[in-house]
Every structure is written in C-alpha cells, then in structure tokens.
C-alpha cells in the first residue's frame, strides 16, 4: 500500500486520524466482478421467498464500504470475494434502531428466516474469473 495509516495510541485517535482512515478506505479498489457479486447477493435477498424484506440500497452501500474497510485493515488496497462473503451476514443482519418494525408476514416466516440466517451463503456464487494478486 502506498499510504501509511496513523497508528492508534492508548489515548485514542484524533479527528484528523479518523478522516485519514476514511480517505484510505475510499481508495481501496473494488473490481467490477466483486461489485457484481455484491449486487447479486443483494438481489437474492429481495427476491427470496423466506425473507419478508430484502436489503436496501443503503445496506448495499454499507457492504461495499465495509468490504473496502476490511481490505484496508488487512493491509490490502484491493477487495477480495472472501471479504464480501465474510461481511455480508454481519452487515445485513446488524440490528438498526429505526428498523424494528415487524413487517406483514414476518411472524409467519421467522423460522424460515432463522434457517437462512444460519445458512445464508448456500447458493451464492463467487465471480468466475480468478483474481491475480
């Protein structure tokens, strides 16, 4: 990587450090094939019979940014399909205070949704083209 990030100290980090981290995250490359992979996962959540509600556009954006952040934390300036696979469930299933509405049909589908939360990646396909490092 070309950019050296500030090292956190025991007393914390400064506002300038936070801005530096944010800029560094935004500079992480996400190839089109990985973006297509993310969007295919999002689309599957919107069309799956066992889910009352699919991932929103903001949820898709959160996965994109989290994927970039994970790559940066692991010392890379590029994202991998494994980053997406590792983060999709935690990002999409994170509780959000403004989204605690029980949508119509959700109560009847709880058991099926719980199964898919435990086994969410069945049927996901990684990009076919191998990535060179």
CORFEN-V474077 format. One record per residue. N is the residue number from 1. RES is the residue in one letter. SS is DSSP state (~ for helix, > for strand, _ for the rest). Layout:
# CORFEN-V474077
N,RES,SS
N,RES,SS
This chain:
# CORFEN-V474077
1,X,_
2,X,_
3,X,_
4,X,_
5,X,_
6,X,_
7,X,_
8,X,_
9,X,>
10,X,_
11,X,_
12,X,>
13,X,_
14,X,_
15,X,~
16,X,~
17,X,~
18,X,~
19,X,~
20,X,~
21,X,~
22,X,~
23,X,~
24,X,~
25,X,~
26,X,~
27,X,_
28,X,_
29,X,>
30,X,_
31,X,_
32,X,~
33,X,~
34,X,~
35,X,~
36,X,~
37,X,~
38,X,~
39,X,~
40,X,~
41,X,~
42,X,~
43,X,~
44,X,~
45,X,~
46,X,~
47,X,~
48,X,_
49,X,_
50,X,_
51,X,_
52,X,_
53,X,_
54,X,_
55,X,_
56,X,_
57,X,~
58,X,~
59,X,~
60,X,~
61,X,~
62,X,~
63,X,~
64,X,~
65,X,~
66,X,~
67,X,~
68,X,~
69,X,~
70,X,~
71,X,~
72,X,~
73,X,~
74,X,_
75,X,_
76,X,_
77,X,_
78,X,>
79,X,_
80,X,_
81,X,~
82,X,~
83,X,~
84,X,~
85,X,~
86,X,~
87,X,~
88,X,~
89,X,~
90,X,~
91,X,~
92,X,~
93,X,~
94,X,_
95,X,_
96,X,_
97,X,~
98,X,~
99,X,~
100,X,_
101,X,_
102,X,_
103,X,_
104,X,_
105,X,_
106,X,~
107,X,~
108,X,~
109,X,~
110,X,~
111,X,~
112,X,~
113,X,~
114,X,~
115,X,~
116,X,~
117,X,~
118,X,~
119,X,_
120,X,_
121,X,_
122,X,_
123,X,_
124,X,_
125,X,_
126,X,_
127,X,_
128,X,_
129,X,_
130,X,_
131,X,_
132,X,_
133,X,_
